[in-house]
Amino acid sequence: MSVGISPRTNGDRESLQQALSVLVQQDPTITIKTESIDGQTIVSGMGELHLEVICTRLSRDFSIQIYVGPFRVIYLEALRSRVEAEGRYIRQTGGVGNYGHVKIRLEPNKTGEGFEFINDIKSGVIPNEYVHPTEQGIREALQGGVLAGYEVVDVKTTLLDGSYHAVDSNEMAFRIAGSMACKEAMRKARPLLLEPVMAVEVATPEDYISTIIGDLNARRGRIEAIERRADSQVVKASVPLSEMFGYGTRLRSSTQGRGNHSIRFARYEEAPPHGEWGGDEPGVTARKPERPRGSSGSAAKLYQEFE
C-alpha cells in the first residue's frame, strides 16, 4: 500500500527526504519514490497501520508537518496471451541518425518466475552490442503497464528478429525500439489487473459471529474457516486489500470493542471484471484501482480498451 506525502512548507522538503532516509534505514520494508509531476513523495509500506505510523513519526520524531494524501493500493499487471510485435525507432536530426528495429515475442511466464529474456537472434541480424540495450528497453517498459500504469510481472520475452544500420544504429536507438515493441505487444496481449489479497483472522465473541461474517462477505471476502479458540470464535478469510481500509474501526464498533483482528499479505489475484466490485452501501468500500498520480477509473474502464 502507498500514500502520497508532501511538506507543508518548501523549507521542510530537504528535511523530509533526510527523515525518510533515516526511516528506510531503520525499516527496509519502506520504499520511497518521488513523483515528478506534483513533487509528492510516494511512501509504500506493508499496510494502512504501517503507513500511519510512518506519518506519525515524521511529525512527532522529526517535527516535520506534512500533507497526507489518500492511501493507495499497489496493483500489478500481467498478460493473458502470447503475442509478437515490432518496434522501429528511426530519426534523423542534424545529420546524425538513429536507427533501431526489433521484433519480439511476449508471453506470460509461470507465476512467481518474474522476467525472463531469451535472445533468439541468428546470423548476426542484430549485433551483440545492441541486444542488452534492447533488453533494458523492454525491462523499462514493463515498469509501467498499458492497462493502468502498474508494473507488469511474470513475463517471458524472446528477441526474434530485427535490423540495424551500419552508421545510424546505436544503443539508445535499440533501447527505445525495445521499449516500443514491448508496449505494442502488451496492448495486444490482453492485459489483466492483479490485486493484493490479504489473509485475515478475526477473533470475536460468538454473539457477533454473524455480523463479522456478513461484513467480510460484503468486502468481497472468502470465508475459509471458523474455529473456536478459548471463549472466542476465530474467522479466517481471504479479503482484497482495497476492501480493508478502516476495518479495525468498524470491527471495534460492531463488536463493542471486544473483537480483534490480524492481517497479512497472502497473494495477488486477478481483479474482478466489470459488475463484480459491489456497491457503495455500508460495509462495502468498493475501492476501484486508481491510475498513478491520483487519476482514477473503475476496472471496467480499464478493461474496455483491451477486451
C-alpha positions, 0 to 999 in steps of 0.5 A: 500500500502507498500514500502520497506525502508532501511538506507543508512548507518548501523549507521542510522538503530537504528535511523530509527526504533526510527523515525518510532516509533515516526511516528506510534505514531503520525499516527496509520494508519502506520504499520511497519514490518521488513523483515528478509531476506534483513533487509528492513523495510516494511512501509504500509500506506493508499496510494502512497501520504501517503507513500511519505510523510512518506519518506519525513519526515524521511529525512527532520524531522529526517535527516535520508537518506534512500533507497526507494524501489518500492511501493507495493500493499497489496493483500489478499487471500481467498478460493473458496471451502470447503475442509478437510485435515490432518496434522501429525507432528511426530519426534523423536530426542534424545529420546524425541518425538513429536507427533501431528495429526489433521484433519480439515475442511476449508471453506470460511466464509461470507465476512467481518466475518474474522476467525472463529474456531469451535472445533468439537472434541468428546470423548476426541480424542484430549485433551483440552490442545492441541486444542488452540495450534492447533488453533494458528497453523492454525491462523499462517498459514493463515498469509501467503497464498499458492497462493502468500504469502498474508494473507488469510481472511474470513475463517471458520475452524472446528477441526474434528478429530485427535490423540495424544500420551500419552508421545510424544504429546505436544503443539508445536507438535499440533501447527505445525500439525495445521499449516500443515493441514491448508496449505494442505487444502488451496492448495486444496481449490482453492485459489483466489487473492483479490485486493484493489479497490479504489473509485475515483472522478475526477473533470475536465473541460468538454473539457477533459471529454473524455480523463479522461474517456478513461484513467480510462477505460484503468486502468481497471476502472468502470465508475459509474457516471458523474455529473456536479458540478459548471463549472466542470464535476465530474467522479466517478469510481471504479479503482484497486489500482495497476492501480493508481500509478502516476495518479495525474501526468498524470491527471495534464498533460492531463488536463493542470493542471486544473483537480483534483482528490480524492481517497479512499479505497472502497473494495477488489475484486477478481483479474482478471484471466489470459488475463484480466490485459491489456497491457503495452501501455500508460495509462495502468500500468498493475501492476501484484501482486508481491510475498513478498520480491520483487519476482514477477509473473503475476496472471496467474502464480499464478493461474496455480498451483491451477486451 
